């Protein structure tokens, strides 16, 4: 707008010619001078200068936008960017279509809660034909902890989309679209990332999953005190993959105990006697996501999988488009299933807390073979 030509702004021809004769050609050049300077330079009266400046300002300034129009524009951009549906109606609605393209989505929660189950179903969904809501693409699955199970993924697919698997050789075709990498160290993982970025477009990759990022750091550093600078390059590179290829990148993260020394750094987090007793019992809400604050700020979407009072919940703890919501879920032969599509809105400390109360009972008593 600042470089817009004055002779294209609809000024009276007489004043437009004077601007041109004095070599003032753009809105920026005209508005950089005071009215008195323009009077002297153009040799015209104050009223003519004031009228011309007002006209140029109105044309050159961008139109105002209401909060509603900005929100509608952002929603439209999100829609155009694309999403991978999770086939969990309530969660998809909260995310305006599913896991968004072009950004980093994190799944965090205690072991056995269902993070890998979630990733297996996402892998299958990304490989599905568009007629079934899929992306009809390939998946790169970085399986750090050797938890990927093609048998379980096919079972999820058969139970969720029996029509697809009734077609001849469809199970083999779906499984063949998923490339599984198993780096044994952080250096191998780094090498894999370089190869991934080169082959993203060539192989029509539509989803990248890293399960789990925290496991890569184990053995390199203690999870309780990750060296932030050591992760900086990997965080930037993983985000660049999502942005470069405009695909969803999903990363799982583990949890760790929050120690007393760490809590004492924050004066507002005082502990009561009962909270100290809960902490000493070894479970409860006093666990936090691994990898630290730098990592947490780098993810666009954070989904927390937790257990509280014997019930599993998937919690939308961080999203630029949705309030914090919690959905109860269970794990069945077809994968993760929501028990209600109406999420409970969260507030206060509940948003960032991670619970694992009664988690061990869930693991031992509910579909143990699927954990």
N, C-alpha and C positions, 0 to 999 in steps of 0.2 A: 504493500500500500504506500509506503514512504517513497518509493521510486516511481510512482505513477506520474505520468506526464501532465503538466498543467494544461497544455493545449487540448487534452482529452477530457477535461473536467467540466465543460459546459460554461466556462466563464464568458462574460461579454467579450466580443472579439477585440474591442479597443483595449481593454485591460490585459487580455491574454497576449496581444501583440507587444505591449510594453514589457511584460515579464520576459518574453522571448528576446526582445531587443537588449535587455540587460543580462542576458544569459542565465536567467533563473528558469530552469526547465522542469524541475520535479517538485513534488510536494515537500520533500525533505528540505530542499534548498530554500523554499519560500518560508516554511515554518521554523527554520533555524534562525531567522532574523526577527527582530522586534518590529512592531508596527511603525515606530518612528524611523527605524533604519530603512524600512521599505518605502516610507514616504519620501525620504531623502534620495534613495536610490532610483525610485520610479518617477519621482517628481509629480506626484498626484496627492490629492487631499486625504485626510484621515478617514473620512466616511467611505471613500472608495477602497482604501487599503483594508479597513476593518471588514467591509463586506466581502472582499476577495478572500481574506484570511479565513473568515467564518465558513465560506463556501468550500475552500480547499480542505479545511479541517474536517468538515462533515463528510466529504467524499473520501478523504484519505483514511479516516479512522474506521476501524472494523466495527461492524454493527454489534450492539450489546446482545448478550445471550442470557436467558433466564436459567435458573437452576434446573427447571424441568427440561428445557431444550438440551442442556448439557448432558443430563441423565439419559435422555432418549438417544442422543448422538453416541454416547458411550455404549449403551445397550446394543445399538446397531453395529458398532465396530466390533463388539464382543461376538455378536452373531456372525458377522462376516469372517472373523478370525477362525471360527470353527471350534467344535468340542467333540470329545469322545464320550459318548453316553456310557454311564455305568450300569444302566438298566435298573437302577434304584431310583424309583420315581421321585421320592421326596428330595433326595440328595441332588439329582439332576436338576430339579426345579430350583433349588437353592443356588446351584452353580450356573443357572441360566443355560442349561443344555448338557452339562457334564464336565469332564476334565478339560480345561481350556488348552488350546494350541499356543505354542510360542512362549510358555512360561514353565516354571518349575513347581511341581506339586509334590508335597511331602506326605507320607504316611508314617505316623509315629505311634508307638505303643509297645507294651511289654511282650515278651516272647510268647508265642502260642495264641495270641489274641485274634489273628486272622489277616495279618498284613499280606502274607504271601498268597492266601486265598483270594484276596482282592486283586493282587497283581496278576494271578493266573487268569482270572476272568477278564480283566482288561486286555490281556494279551490275545485271548480268543476273540474278544469283541473287535479289536483293531484289525484282525485278520479276516473277519466276516465280510461278505459282499455287502455293498451299500443297500441293497434291497432288504437286508435284515438289520439295518442300522449300523453296519460296520464301516471300516475305512478301506477295506479291500487292499491292505498293504502288508508289508513285512514288519516284524517286530524284532528289536535287538534287546535281549533279556540278559543283563549282566548278573549272574547268579553267584554271588560271593560266598554264600553259606551252603551251597549245594542243596537248596530246598526246592528247586524247580522240579515238578513232576509232570511229565507229559501225559501220563496215565490219568492223573487227577484233573488236568486241564481238559482232556477229552471227555472225561466223565461230566465235568461242569458244562461243557458244550452240548453233550448229548441230552442232558436233563433240561437245559435252558432252551435249546433250539433243536428239538428232535427232527423237525422237517429238513433241516440242513443235513443232518447226519444220515438221513434215509437215502440221500443221494450217493451214488457209487463213488468210492474213493475220496469222499469229502473230508473224512477225518484225517486221512494222510495228507491231503492238500493243506488243510488248516495247520496241522502240526509242522508241515514243511516250510511254512512261512515264518516260523519263529526261530531265530538264530540265538542260541544260548552260548554265552561266554562265561568262563570261570577263571578269572584272574586270581592268582595265588598271592599276590602282593600289591602294594600301592603302586610300585613301578610298573608292574604288568597292567594294572588298571589304567595308568597314564598312557601307556602304549596303545591300549585298546581304544581309548578316547580319540586319539589321533586317527586311527583307522576308521572309526565310526564316522567321523565328520567327512572323511573323503568319500565314503560309500553311501552316505545318506540319500542323496538324490539318485545315484545310479541304481540302487537296490529298491527304490520306492519304499523306504522305511517310513512308517506312519506312527511309530511309538517306540520310545526308549524307556526301559525300566532298569533301575539299579537297586538290587535287593541283597544286601543293604549297604548303605554308605558307611555307617558306623562300624560295621564289621571290617571294612578295609583299614580303618584306623587302628583297630585293636592289634596289638603287637608292635605297631609303630610308636604309638603313644597311649597313655592311659586315657580311657574314656572320661574319667572324672575331671581331667584338665587338658582338653585338646589344645594343641598349639595352633592358634587361629591362623597365623601366617602360613602354616604348612597346608592349610585347606584353601587358601585364597585363590590360587591358580585353578584348582579343580572346580571350585564354585563358579568362577568366571567362565571356565571352559564349558561346563555343563549347561549353564544358562545360555551361552552362545550357541550351543547345539540346538536348543529349543527355538531360539530366535532366528537362527540361520535357516533351519528347515521348516519353520512354522508347524511344529508337531508337539504333541504333549510329551513331557519328560516327567516320569514319576520315580521318586526316590524314597525308599523306606529308611527309617531311622529307629534306633533303639532308645531305651530309657536307661537312666542310671539313678542311683540314690543321691539325694541332695543332702550333703553333710552339714553339720552344725556350723562349721567354720564358714562355709559358703553363705549360709543363711544370715549369719551375723554381719555380713557386708551391707545388708539392707536394714536400716533401723526400723522401717515400717513393718517388717515381718517379724513381729514378736511372737513367741510360742507360749501357749498356755501349758499348764501341767498335763492336761489330757492329750494335747498335741504331742508333747514330748514322749508320752507313753506310747502313742500310736506310732511315732517314728521308730522307737526302739523295738517295736514288734516286727519291723522289717517290711511292712507294706502299708498301703494307704495312699494318701494323696501326695506324700513327700517324695515323689520321684519326678524327674524332669527329663526332657528330651536331651539326648546326647548331642555332641558336636558343637554346642555352645551358641552364644548370642549372634555371632557373625553369620553363622549358617542360618539361624532362624530368620534373620532379617532378609536373607537372600531368596527364600522361598515365597512364592506368590500365594499359594494355597497350602494351608496346613490342615490335614485331617488327622485327628487323634482317635485311635481305637483304644478303648479302655473298658474296664469292668468295675461295676459298682453295685454292691448288695446282690451279687450273684447274677447280674444282668450285664450283657455287653452293650456298649454304645459306640456309635461312630459320630464324632463331634467335629463339626466344621468350625475350627477354632480361629482360622485366619482366612479372610477373603476380602478383596476390595469391593465386592458387589453384594455381599450378603451379611446379615447379622450373625453372630455366633449361634449355632443351632446344634442340638443333640438328637440323634435318632437311635432308638433301640434296634438291635439286630440279632440275628442268629445265623449259624452256619449250617447249611443243609447240603444235600448231594449236589444241588445246582449252584453252590457257592454261597456268598453272603446274601442274605435276604433281610430287608427291613421289616420290623414288626408293625411299624406305623410310618406313614408318609408325612405325618404332621410333626415336624421337628419342634422340640421344646427350646425356646429362646433362653440363652444363658446370659448372665451378667456377673460383674465383679470378678473375684478371684477364680470362680468356677470356670471361666473361659480358658485360663492357662493351666489349671491343675490337671494332672494325669492320675487317674485312679486305677488301682489294680486290686481292690478289695474283693475277696471271694473269687479271685481269678483262678487259683489252683483248683477250686471245686468245679469250676466250669470246664477246665481242661480235662479233668479226670472223669466227669460224668456226662459230658455232652459231645457226642460225635468225635470221640478220641482219635479215630483213624483219619479224620480230616484236618487235624491241627497241624 
